[in-house]
């Protein structure tokens, strides 16, 4: 349809039968076509100079379908920000809406929804119809906006400066939806789609040449209306507030002339100068703004600093400094974070609730994409999984989630190099500061527990098979054994002369069958020992080869009464352990000597398959000492961290979990033993 502008008479062309409004390129009037012709809806403002890679009449592709960008509108947020909506005409005739805001792009299509609500609240979860079926989405924003400017051909009735209500929703997986409540005359409209990357759309052509590189920030110079000092806007199309660095006046950039909002009570002094470029995980960004805010914790306001970073094509990021600790902050799509009883879950990671607080703006400097005000407040919630932290900031109309990643002072200095920044690591432990000892404590705790369990398993699996159990009587008083001095020290006997042992001091067993590969324990009990000692030498002789393995044991026991008090020391038993021997037939040879004359009754027991708990004890001790040091270090790190928490409590450290596990093991063993004893008692009855 070809016609003329009703305001200026310039020729106009409506290229599509289902478009409603055409913006006159000569007078900027919005012209609507009707059954009776065309009419003017009013003049739109000049376009704000927002740098964008999108161009009118650029061609693109969505899947296998191509499209043409035929119109664009600039929409002003109630909080002052501006975003752009591009209108795409697809080959099949369908219209698409390509929204561009803060470096992110969302492509949506109108979807019928007869049950669309007339109002929603931030945080509501709704079942939203989509072409692939219903999806649960979370309301991240519910507010108003105004059509400020436009160009090209539009698929709806755009009235300049008309305000409408809307809500943005997200499923946290890239899915996105907008409910346009309009002006309360027509039913709400639903637009459903997803977040897209520009590379996916394969855009080409358009009215002007190629856009500047992503790293370029086009500045705009203005003069402060108070002191006439030059003010440089690094993001002129999106900046809503700027603070004069000379007279500390807060200015509104919503119009061509800077509007004075008032002089700030205090002057900000950022550690990192505005305009400084830094390189982070997402590439190079420029510091364009600084805010000092405070968190209300238990009745007191605690200050912290935020640096606003920007890069065209990426959007906005934050660098936060609290108690000298730094974090790099990225936005998270609404719906990507799931709230839980203990905190939140994001990207499969559990975050523990750490702090709830009100946040207040105290000082500002530089430029901002929203209408920042000194003293403005929002509520916040922080949940941690060091080195990460997810945070929610919300008010009545908007809820924003962000992901903070801990950075050391050294990493921040390196990011801004070669700019010389004098900074040190912060005080205390930051909420998302990683525990360098936690991994080591976890690994050592697991190793310790595995060692303990294996030791208990081997101990319980040990057969303790008795090869020999007998009572022998061995004689020989002092000096009556091999290698012992003579019993009588007469003058005819040299002092170091060795005598032959009496026959009754040596004993040989019958041939014994020993299974190979098992420990052997030889135990002695001299229960009739009284104020005496006995020393036993043992040889285990393999009959076929003559191989010998030797051991020895010493028993002593003394008792008496002193000043009416009885006393006793020593014991009646002793043992020696042989390592695993080759399977075969063996003979046990015993030789004894003791401190009195006559024969000494001794009970002798030889067992095979005996568990050597001493070595398990040594292993647990050797591993336990460094585990204790590392575990305590990790424990005190976490304790110091959670001293600053107002909404959660410290989780179990690896060592605490280990202690609980060990106690649980022994309680379980005790319960089993008690059950076995009760079972035996019942069978005896």
C-alpha positions as CSV (number, residue, x, y, z in Angstrom):
1,X,0.0,0.0,0.0
2,X,1.4,3.4,-1.0
3,X,0.1,6.6,0.6
4,X,1.3,9.9,2.0
5,X,2.1,11.0,5.5
6,X,-1.0,12.9,6.9
7,X,1.4,15.2,8.7
8,X,4.0,16.2,6.2
9,X,2.7,14.7,2.9
10,X,5.9,12.6,2.3
11,X,5.3,9.4,0.4
12,X,4.8,6.2,2.6
13,X,4.7,2.6,1.7
14,X,3.2,-0.2,3.8
15,X,5.0,-3.3,2.4
16,X,3.0,-5.9,4.3
17,X,-0.7,-6.4,4.5
18,X,-0.6,-7.3,8.2
19,X,1.4,-4.3,9.4
20,X,-0.3,-1.5,11.3
21,X,2.0,1.5,11.7
22,X,4.7,3.1,9.6
23,X,7.1,5.7,10.9
24,X,7.5,8.6,8.5
25,X,11.2,9.1,7.8
26,X,10.7,12.8,7.2
27,X,8.7,14.0,10.2
28,X,9.0,11.1,12.7
29,X,5.2,10.8,13.0
30,X,3.7,7.4,13.6
31,X,1.1,6.7,10.8
32,X,-1.6,4.1,11.2
33,X,-3.6,2.7,8.3
34,X,-7.2,1.9,8.8
35,X,-10.2,0.8,6.7
36,X,-10.8,4.5,5.9
37,X,-7.2,5.5,5.1
38,X,-4.3,6.6,7.3
39,X,-4.2,8.7,10.4
40,X,-1.4,10.2,12.6
41,X,-0.8,8.7,16.1
42,X,1.7,11.4,17.0
43,X,5.3,12.2,16.8
44,X,8.0,9.8,18.1
45,X,11.1,11.2,19.7
46,X,14.5,11.0,17.9
47,X,16.2,7.7,18.4
48,X,18.6,7.5,21.3
49,X,22.1,6.8,20.1
50,X,22.4,3.2,21.2
51,X,25.2,1.3,19.5
52,X,23.8,-1.9,18.1
53,X,24.9,-4.6,15.7
54,X,21.4,-4.8,14.4
55,X,20.3,-2.8,11.3
56,X,17.0,-2.0,9.7
57,X,16.4,-4.2,6.6
58,X,19.1,-6.6,7.7
59,X,18.5,-10.2,6.6
60,X,18.9,-13.1,9.0
61,X,18.0,-16.8,9.6
62,X,16.1,-18.6,12.3
63,X,16.6,-22.3,11.8
64,X,15.7,-23.0,8.2
65,X,13.6,-19.8,7.9
66,X,14.9,-16.5,6.8
67,X,13.6,-13.1,7.9
68,X,14.0,-9.4,7.4
69,X,14.2,-6.7,10.1
70,X,11.6,-4.2,8.9
71,X,11.0,-2.1,12.0
72,X,12.3,-1.1,15.4
73,X,11.0,0.6,18.6
74,X,12.9,2.0,21.5
75,X,11.1,1.3,24.8
76,X,11.8,3.2,28.0
77,X,11.8,1.2,31.2
78,X,10.0,2.6,34.2
79,X,13.3,2.7,36.0
80,X,14.8,4.7,33.2
81,X,16.7,2.1,31.1
82,X,16.1,1.8,27.3
83,X,15.9,-1.4,25.3
84,X,15.2,-1.9,21.6
85,X,12.7,-4.2,19.9
86,X,13.3,-5.2,16.3
87,X,10.4,-6.6,14.3
88,X,11.2,-9.5,11.9
89,X,9.1,-10.6,9.0
90,X,9.6,-14.3,8.4
91,X,9.4,-15.9,4.9
92,X,6.2,-17.7,6.0
93,X,4.5,-14.5,6.9
94,X,4.9,-14.8,10.7
95,X,6.1,-11.8,12.7
96,X,8.9,-12.2,15.3
97,X,10.1,-9.8,18.0
98,X,13.9,-9.5,18.5
99,X,14.5,-7.7,21.8
100,X,17.9,-6.2,22.5
101,X,18.8,-5.2,26.1
102,X,22.1,-4.9,27.9
103,X,24.0,-7.0,25.4
104,X,21.5,-9.9,25.4
105,X,19.0,-10.8,22.6
106,X,15.7,-12.6,22.8
107,X,13.7,-13.8,19.8
108,X,9.9,-14.3,20.6
109,X,6.7,-15.1,18.7
110,X,3.1,-14.4,19.7
111,X,1.4,-17.5,21.1
112,X,-2.4,-17.6,21.9
113,X,-3.1,-17.9,25.6
114,X,-6.8,-17.7,26.5
115,X,-5.9,-18.2,30.2
116,X,-3.4,-15.4,30.4
117,X,-3.5,-13.7,33.8
118,X,-4.3,-10.0,34.1
119,X,-1.6,-9.4,36.7
120,X,1.4,-11.2,38.1
121,X,3.9,-10.7,40.9
122,X,7.7,-11.0,40.8
123,X,8.7,-14.5,41.7
124,X,5.5,-16.1,40.5
125,X,5.8,-19.4,38.6
126,X,3.5,-19.9,35.7
127,X,2.7,-22.7,33.3
128,X,3.3,-21.0,30.0
129,X,2.1,-22.5,26.7
130,X,4.8,-22.9,24.1
131,X,4.9,-24.5,20.7
132,X,6.7,-27.6,22.3
133,X,4.2,-27.8,25.2
134,X,3.7,-26.1,28.6
135,X,6.8,-24.9,30.4
136,X,7.2,-23.6,34.0
137,X,8.6,-20.1,33.9
138,X,9.4,-17.6,36.7
139,X,8.4,-14.0,36.7
140,X,11.5,-11.9,36.9
141,X,10.1,-8.5,36.2
142,X,6.6,-7.0,36.3
143,X,6.4,-3.3,35.7
144,X,5.6,-0.6,33.1
145,X,7.3,0.8,30.0
146,X,6.8,3.6,27.5
147,X,7.3,3.7,23.7
148,X,9.8,6.4,23.2
149,X,10.9,6.2,19.6
150,X,10.6,4.0,16.5
151,X,11.4,3.6,12.8
152,X,10.3,1.4,9.9
153,X,7.2,-0.7,9.7
154,X,5.5,-2.1,12.8
155,X,3.1,-5.1,13.3
156,X,1.1,-3.4,16.1
157,X,-0.5,0.0,17.0
158,X,2.3,2.0,18.5
159,X,1.2,5.3,20.1
160,X,4.1,7.6,21.0
161,X,4.7,8.0,24.8
162,X,2.0,5.4,25.5
163,X,2.6,3.4,28.7
164,X,1.9,-0.3,28.9
165,X,2.3,-3.0,31.6
166,X,4.3,-6.1,30.9
167,X,6.0,-9.0,32.7
168,X,9.2,-10.9,31.6
169,X,9.5,-14.6,32.5
170,X,12.3,-17.2,32.1
171,X,12.7,-20.9,32.6
172,X,16.4,-20.5,33.4
173,X,17.4,-22.8,30.5
174,X,17.3,-20.1,27.8
175,X,13.5,-20.1,27.4
176,X,11.9,-16.6,27.6
177,X,8.5,-15.1,27.5
178,X,6.8,-11.7,27.8
179,X,3.2,-11.0,28.8
180,X,2.1,-7.7,27.3
181,X,-0.9,-6.5,29.4
182,X,-1.3,-3.5,27.2
183,X,-3.6,-0.6,28.3
184,X,-6.2,-2.8,30.1
185,X,-8.5,-2.5,27.1
186,X,-7.4,-5.6,25.1
187,X,-6.7,-9.0,26.6
188,X,-3.0,-9.7,27.5
189,X,-0.8,-11.0,24.7
190,X,1.9,-13.7,25.2
191,X,5.2,-13.8,23.3
192,X,7.3,-16.9,23.7
193,X,10.8,-17.7,22.5
194,X,14.4,-17.9,23.8
195,X,17.6,-16.2,24.4
196,X,19.7,-16.2,21.2
197,X,23.3,-15.4,20.2
198,X,23.8,-13.1,17.2
199,X,25.9,-15.7,15.5
200,X,22.9,-18.0,15.4
201,X,20.9,-15.5,13.4
202,X,23.5,-15.1,10.6
203,X,22.6,-11.4,10.0
204,X,23.8,-9.6,7.0
205,X,23.2,-6.3,5.2
206,X,21.1,-3.5,6.5
207,X,20.8,0.3,6.1
208,X,24.3,1.2,7.2
209,X,27.8,-0.4,7.2
210,X,29.1,-3.0,9.7
211,X,29.0,-2.2,13.4
212,X,32.1,-1.3,15.4
213,X,34.0,-4.1,17.2
214,X,32.6,-5.4,20.5
215,X,35.5,-3.8,22.4
216,X,34.8,-0.3,21.2
217,X,32.9,2.2,23.4
218,X,31.7,5.3,21.7
219,X,31.9,8.2,24.1
220,X,29.8,11.4,24.0
221,X,31.1,14.6,25.6
222,X,28.6,16.9,27.5
223,X,29.0,19.8,29.8
224,X,27.8,19.8,33.5
225,X,25.0,22.3,33.8
226,X,26.3,23.2,37.3
227,X,30.0,23.7,36.9
228,X,30.4,23.5,33.1
229,X,33.0,20.7,33.5
230,X,33.1,18.2,30.7
231,X,31.3,15.0,31.2
232,X,32.1,12.0,29.0
233,X,29.4,9.4,28.5
234,X,30.9,6.1,27.5
235,X,27.5,4.4,26.8
236,X,25.5,7.4,25.7
237,X,22.4,5.6,24.4
238,X,21.8,3.5,27.6
239,X,23.1,5.8,30.4
240,X,20.3,7.1,32.6
241,X,22.3,8.7,35.4
242,X,25.8,10.3,35.6
243,X,27.7,12.0,38.4
244,X,29.9,15.0,37.6
245,X,33.3,14.2,38.8
246,X,34.1,17.8,39.6
247,X,31.1,19.2,41.5
248,X,29.6,15.8,42.6
249,X,26.2,16.6,41.1
250,X,23.8,13.7,40.1
251,X,22.5,14.3,36.6
252,X,19.7,12.8,34.6
253,X,20.6,11.9,31.0
254,X,17.1,11.1,29.9
255,X,16.9,14.1,27.6
256,X,19.3,16.1,25.3
257,X,20.1,18.5,28.1
258,X,21.4,17.1,31.4
259,X,18.9,17.6,34.2
260,X,20.1,18.4,37.6
261,X,18.9,16.0,40.3
262,X,20.9,17.4,43.2
263,X,24.3,17.4,44.7
264,X,25.4,14.3,46.5
265,X,26.1,14.5,50.2
266,X,29.5,12.7,50.0
267,X,32.1,12.3,47.3
268,X,33.1,8.8,46.1
269,X,36.7,7.9,45.9
270,X,37.1,4.6,43.9
271,X,40.3,2.6,44.2
272,X,40.1,1.9,40.4
273,X,39.8,5.0,38.2
274,X,36.8,5.3,35.9
275,X,37.7,4.5,32.3
276,X,40.3,1.8,33.4
277,X,40.2,-1.3,31.2
278,X,40.5,-4.7,32.7
279,X,40.6,-8.3,31.3
280,X,38.5,-10.9,32.9
281,X,37.1,-14.3,32.0
282,X,34.8,-12.8,29.5
283,X,37.4,-10.5,27.9
284,X,38.2,-6.8,28.2
285,X,35.7,-4.5,30.0
286,X,35.8,-0.9,30.9
287,X,35.0,0.6,34.4
288,X,32.2,3.1,33.8
289,X,30.6,3.5,37.2
290,X,31.3,3.2,40.9
291,X,28.8,2.6,43.7
292,X,29.4,2.4,47.4
293,X,26.6,0.5,49.1
294,X,25.9,-0.7,52.6
295,X,24.3,-3.9,53.9
296,X,22.1,-3.8,57.0
297,X,23.3,-6.6,59.3
298,X,21.9,-6.9,62.8
299,X,21.1,-3.1,63.0
300,X,24.4,-1.8,61.6
301,X,25.2,-0.7,58.0
302,X,28.4,-2.3,56.6
303,X,29.8,-0.6,53.5
304,X,31.1,-2.4,50.3
305,X,32.0,-1.2,46.8
306,X,30.8,-2.1,43.3
307,X,32.4,-1.2,40.0
308,X,30.2,-1.2,36.9
309,X,32.0,-2.8,33.9
310,X,30.8,-2.5,30.3
311,X,31.6,-3.8,26.8
312,X,29.5,-3.4,23.7
313,X,28.1,-6.7,22.6
314,X,28.5,-8.2,26.1
315,X,26.7,-5.7,28.3
316,X,27.2,-5.0,32.0
317,X,29.2,-6.8,34.6
318,X,30.2,-5.9,38.2
319,X,33.4,-6.1,40.2
320,X,32.6,-6.1,43.9
321,X,34.9,-5.4,46.8
322,X,33.8,-6.2,50.4
323,X,36.1,-6.2,53.4
324,X,39.0,-6.1,50.9
325,X,37.8,-9.2,49.1
326,X,36.9,-9.2,45.4
327,X,34.3,-10.9,43.2
328,X,33.5,-10.8,39.5
329,X,29.7,-10.7,39.1
330,X,27.7,-11.9,36.1
331,X,23.9,-11.8,35.6
332,X,21.8,-15.0,35.7
333,X,18.6,-15.5,33.9
334,X,15.5,-15.5,36.0
335,X,14.3,-19.1,36.7
336,X,17.9,-20.5,36.4
337,X,18.1,-20.5,40.2
338,X,15.9,-22.9,42.2
339,X,15.3,-22.0,45.8
340,X,15.7,-24.8,48.3
341,X,15.2,-25.3,52.0
342,X,18.9,-24.8,52.7
343,X,19.5,-22.1,50.0
344,X,19.5,-22.4,46.3
345,X,20.5,-24.7,43.4
346,X,22.1,-23.4,40.2
347,X,23.7,-25.3,37.4
348,X,23.5,-28.5,39.4
349,X,25.4,-27.0,42.4
350,X,23.9,-26.6,45.8
351,X,24.4,-23.2,47.4
352,X,23.9,-22.7,51.2
353,X,22.0,-19.7,52.4
354,X,24.5,-17.3,54.0
355,X,23.0,-13.9,54.5
356,X,19.8,-11.8,54.1
357,X,20.1,-8.1,54.2
358,X,18.8,-4.8,52.9
359,X,21.2,-2.9,50.6
360,X,21.4,0.9,50.4
361,X,23.2,3.2,47.9
362,X,25.5,5.6,49.7
363,X,27.9,7.0,47.1
364,X,27.9,7.0,43.3
365,X,30.3,8.2,40.6
366,X,30.3,7.7,36.8
367,X,27.4,6.5,34.7
368,X,24.6,3.9,35.2
369,X,22.0,2.2,33.1
370,X,19.2,2.8,35.6
371,X,18.0,5.8,37.6
372,X,20.3,5.4,40.5
373,X,19.5,7.4,43.6
374,X,21.5,8.0,46.7
375,X,19.6,6.2,49.5
376,X,17.7,3.8,47.3
377,X,17.3,0.3,48.9
378,X,16.6,-3.3,47.8
379,X,16.4,-6.5,49.6
380,X,19.1,-9.2,49.0
381,X,19.9,-12.8,49.7
382,X,23.3,-14.5,49.3
383,X,23.9,-18.3,49.0
384,X,27.4,-19.7,48.8
385,X,29.3,-22.6,47.3
386,X,32.9,-21.3,47.3
387,X,34.4,-20.0,45.2
388,X,30.9,-19.1,43.8
389,X,28.0,-17.2,45.3
390,X,24.5,-16.6,43.9
391,X,22.7,-13.4,45.0
392,X,19.2,-12.2,44.6
393,X,18.3,-8.5,44.7
394,X,14.6,-7.6,44.5
395,X,12.0,-4.9,45.0
396,X,8.3,-4.7,44.2
397,X,8.7,-4.8,40.4
398,X,11.9,-6.7,39.7
399,X,14.0,-9.6,40.8
400,X,17.6,-10.1,39.6
401,X,20.0,-13.0,40.2
402,X,23.7,-12.9,39.8
403,X,26.7,-15.2,40.0
404,X,29.8,-14.0,41.9
405,X,33.2,-15.6,41.5
406,X,35.9,-15.0,44.1
407,X,39.1,-13.2,42.9
408,X,42.3,-12.6,44.9
409,X,43.8,-9.2,45.0
410,X,46.7,-10.5,42.9
411,X,44.2,-11.6,40.2
412,X,42.5,-8.2,40.2
413,X,45.9,-6.4,39.9
414,X,46.7,-8.7,37.0
415,X,43.4,-8.0,35.3
416,X,44.0,-4.2,35.2
417,X,47.7,-4.4,34.4
418,X,49.7,-2.3,33.6
419,X,47.7,0.1,35.7
420,X,49.3,0.3,39.1
421,X,46.8,-0.6,41.7
422,X,47.9,-0.8,45.3
423,X,45.8,-3.4,47.1
424,X,46.1,-6.3,49.5
425,X,44.1,-9.3,50.3
426,X,41.0,-8.7,52.5
427,X,40.4,-9.1,56.1
428,X,38.9,-12.3,57.5
429,X,37.3,-14.9,55.3
430,X,35.0,-13.8,52.5
431,X,31.6,-15.6,52.1
432,X,32.7,-17.2,48.8
433,X,36.4,-17.4,49.5
434,X,37.6,-21.0,48.7
435,X,39.1,-23.2,51.5
436,X,42.5,-24.2,50.2
437,X,42.5,-27.1,52.8
438,X,39.1,-28.5,52.2
439,X,40.0,-30.8,49.3
440,X,43.0,-32.2,51.1
441,X,41.0,-32.7,54.3
442,X,38.2,-34.4,52.3
443,X,40.7,-36.8,50.5
444,X,42.5,-37.6,53.7
445,X,39.3,-38.1,55.6
446,X,38.0,-40.6,53.0
447,X,41.4,-42.3,53.0
448,X,41.4,-42.5,56.8
449,X,37.8,-43.9,56.9
450,X,38.6,-46.4,54.2
451,X,41.7,-47.5,56.1
452,X,39.7,-47.9,59.3
453,X,36.9,-49.8,57.6
454,X,39.3,-52.1,55.8
455,X,41.2,-52.7,59.0
456,X,37.9,-53.7,60.8
457,X,36.9,-55.9,57.9
458,X,40.3,-57.7,57.9
459,X,40.1,-58.0,61.7
460,X,36.7,-59.5,61.6
461,X,37.7,-61.7,58.6
462,X,40.8,-63.1,60.4
463,X,40.2,-66.8,61.1
464,X,42.4,-67.1,64.3
465,X,42.7,-70.8,63.6
466,X,44.3,-72.7,66.5
467,X,47.2,-74.9,65.3
468,X,48.4,-75.8,68.8
469,X,47.0,-75.4,72.3
470,X,48.8,-77.2,75.2
471,X,50.3,-76.8,78.6
472,X,54.0,-77.4,79.2
473,X,56.2,-77.3,82.2
474,X,59.6,-75.8,81.6
475,X,62.4,-75.8,84.2
476,X,65.6,-74.0,84.7
477,X,66.3,-71.4,87.4
478,X,68.4,-68.3,86.9
479,X,71.2,-69.0,84.4
480,X,69.8,-72.3,83.3
481,X,69.1,-71.4,79.7
482,X,71.2,-71.1,76.7
483,X,73.2,-67.9,76.7
484,X,72.5,-67.4,80.4
485,X,75.2,-67.2,83.1
486,X,75.8,-70.2,85.3
487,X,73.4,-70.7,88.2
488,X,76.2,-71.0,90.8
489,X,78.9,-68.4,90.6
490,X,81.7,-70.5,92.3
491,X,85.3,-69.6,92.0
492,X,85.9,-72.5,89.7
493,X,83.5,-71.1,87.1
494,X,84.6,-68.3,84.8
495,X,82.3,-65.2,85.0
496,X,81.1,-65.4,81.4
497,X,81.0,-69.2,81.0
498,X,77.9,-70.6,79.3
499,X,76.5,-73.7,80.7
500,X,74.3,-76.3,78.9
501,X,70.6,-76.0,79.5
502,X,69.0,-78.7,81.6
503,X,66.9,-81.1,79.6
504,X,63.7,-80.0,81.3
505,X,64.1,-76.4,80.0
506,X,63.6,-77.4,76.4
507,X,60.4,-78.7,74.8
508,X,59.6,-79.9,71.2
509,X,56.1,-80.1,69.8
510,X,54.7,-82.8,67.5
511,X,54.8,-82.0,63.8
512,X,52.4,-79.1,63.0
513,X,50.7,-78.4,59.7
514,X,51.0,-74.7,58.9
515,X,48.9,-73.1,56.0
516,X,51.0,-70.6,54.0
517,X,50.5,-66.9,53.7
518,X,49.0,-66.2,57.1
519,X,50.3,-64.5,60.2
520,X,51.2,-66.8,63.2
521,X,50.9,-65.8,66.8
522,X,52.5,-67.7,69.6
523,X,51.0,-66.9,73.0
524,X,52.1,-67.8,76.5
525,X,50.3,-67.7,79.8
526,X,52.0,-68.4,83.1
527,X,49.1,-68.1,85.5
528,X,50.9,-69.5,88.5
529,X,53.7,-66.9,88.2
530,X,54.2,-65.2,91.6
531,X,56.9,-62.6,92.2
532,X,58.9,-64.2,89.4
533,X,59.8,-63.9,85.8
534,X,60.1,-66.2,82.9
535,X,61.9,-65.8,79.6
536,X,60.9,-68.0,76.6
537,X,62.8,-68.5,73.4
538,X,60.8,-70.1,70.5
539,X,62.0,-71.6,67.2
540,X,59.6,-72.7,64.4
541,X,61.5,-75.2,62.3
542,X,60.3,-76.3,58.8
543,X,61.0,-80.1,58.7
544,X,61.7,-80.5,55.0
545,X,64.1,-77.6,54.6
546,X,65.4,-77.0,58.1
547,X,64.4,-73.3,57.8
548,X,64.0,-71.6,61.2
549,X,62.1,-68.6,62.3
550,X,62.7,-67.4,65.9
551,X,60.9,-65.3,68.4
552,X,60.9,-64.6,72.1
553,X,58.6,-63.6,74.9
554,X,59.0,-62.4,78.5
555,X,56.6,-62.6,81.4
556,X,56.9,-61.2,84.9
557,X,54.5,-60.5,87.7
558,X,55.1,-59.1,91.2
559,X,52.8,-58.2,94.0
560,X,52.9,-57.3,97.7
561,X,51.6,-55.1,100.5
562,X,53.1,-51.8,101.5
563,X,51.8,-49.8,104.5
564,X,48.6,-51.8,104.4
565,X,48.1,-51.2,100.7
566,X,48.3,-54.1,98.2
567,X,50.0,-53.6,94.9
568,X,50.7,-55.6,91.8
569,X,52.6,-55.0,88.6
570,X,53.4,-56.9,85.4
571,X,51.2,-59.6,83.8
572,X,50.8,-63.3,83.3
573,X,50.8,-63.4,79.5
574,X,53.0,-62.5,76.5
575,X,53.1,-63.3,72.8
576,X,55.3,-63.1,69.7
577,X,54.1,-62.9,66.1
578,X,55.7,-64.6,63.1
579,X,55.1,-63.3,59.6
580,X,53.4,-65.5,57.0
581,X,55.5,-68.7,56.4
582,X,55.5,-71.2,53.5
583,X,52.9,-73.9,53.9
584,X,54.4,-77.1,55.3
585,X,55.1,-79.2,58.4
586,X,56.8,-77.5,61.3
587,X,58.1,-78.3,64.8
588,X,57.9,-75.8,67.6
589,X,61.0,-75.7,69.9
590,X,60.7,-73.9,73.2
591,X,63.4,-73.1,75.7
592,X,62.7,-71.2,79.0
593,X,64.4,-69.9,82.0
594,X,62.9,-68.2,85.1
595,X,63.9,-66.6,88.3
596,X,63.2,-69.5,90.7
597,X,64.0,-73.2,90.9
598,X,61.7,-76.0,89.7
599,X,59.3,-76.3,86.8
600,X,57.1,-73.4,85.5
601,X,53.7,-74.4,84.1
602,X,53.0,-72.5,80.9
603,X,50.0,-72.6,78.6
604,X,51.1,-72.4,74.9
605,X,48.8,-71.5,72.0
606,X,49.8,-71.2,68.3
607,X,47.3,-69.6,66.0
608,X,47.4,-68.8,62.3
609,X,45.5,-66.2,60.4
610,X,45.9,-63.6,63.2
611,X,45.1,-59.9,62.5
612,X,48.0,-57.6,63.6
613,X,46.1,-54.6,65.0
614,X,49.3,-52.9,66.0
615,X,50.1,-52.1,62.4
616,X,46.6,-50.8,61.7
617,X,47.1,-48.6,64.8
618,X,50.4,-47.2,63.5
619,X,48.9,-46.5,60.1
620,X,45.9,-44.7,61.6
621,X,48.2,-42.7,63.8
622,X,50.6,-41.8,60.9
623,X,47.7,-40.7,58.7
624,X,45.7,-39.2,61.6
625,X,48.3,-36.6,62.6
626,X,48.4,-34.7,59.3
627,X,44.6,-35.2,59.0
628,X,44.1,-33.6,62.3
629,X,46.3,-30.6,61.3
630,X,44.7,-30.2,57.9
631,X,41.2,-30.9,59.3
632,X,41.5,-28.3,62.1
633,X,42.8,-25.7,59.6
634,X,39.8,-26.3,57.4
635,X,37.5,-26.3,60.4
636,X,38.7,-22.9,61.7
637,X,38.5,-21.5,58.1
638,X,34.8,-22.5,57.9
639,X,34.2,-21.3,61.4
640,X,35.6,-17.9,60.7
641,X,33.6,-17.7,57.5
642,X,30.3,-18.5,59.1
643,X,30.8,-16.2,62.0
644,X,29.6,-13.5,59.6
645,X,26.5,-15.4,58.4
646,X,23.0,-14.1,59.4
647,X,20.9,-16.7,57.6
648,X,22.6,-20.1,57.7
649,X,24.9,-22.3,59.7
650,X,28.3,-23.9,58.9
651,X,28.1,-27.3,57.2
652,X,29.9,-30.3,58.5
653,X,33.6,-30.2,57.7
654,X,35.3,-33.3,56.3
655,X,36.9,-34.1,59.7
656,X,33.6,-33.7,61.5
657,X,31.9,-36.1,59.0
658,X,34.8,-38.5,59.6
659,X,34.4,-38.4,63.3
660,X,30.6,-39.0,63.0
661,X,31.3,-41.9,60.6
662,X,33.8,-43.5,62.9
663,X,31.5,-43.2,65.9
664,X,28.7,-44.7,63.7
665,X,31.0,-47.6,62.8
666,X,31.8,-48.4,66.4
667,X,28.2,-48.1,67.5
668,X,27.3,-50.5,64.7
669,X,30.0,-53.0,65.7
670,X,28.9,-52.7,69.4
671,X,25.2,-53.3,68.4
672,X,26.3,-56.4,66.4
673,X,28.4,-57.8,69.2
674,X,25.6,-57.2,71.7
675,X,23.1,-58.9,69.4
676,X,25.4,-61.9,69.1
677,X,25.9,-62.1,72.9
678,X,22.1,-62.0,73.5
679,X,21.7,-64.7,70.8
680,X,24.2,-66.9,72.5
681,X,22.6,-66.3,75.9
682,X,19.2,-67.3,74.5
683,X,20.6,-70.5,73.0
684,X,22.3,-71.5,76.3
685,X,19.0,-71.1,78.1
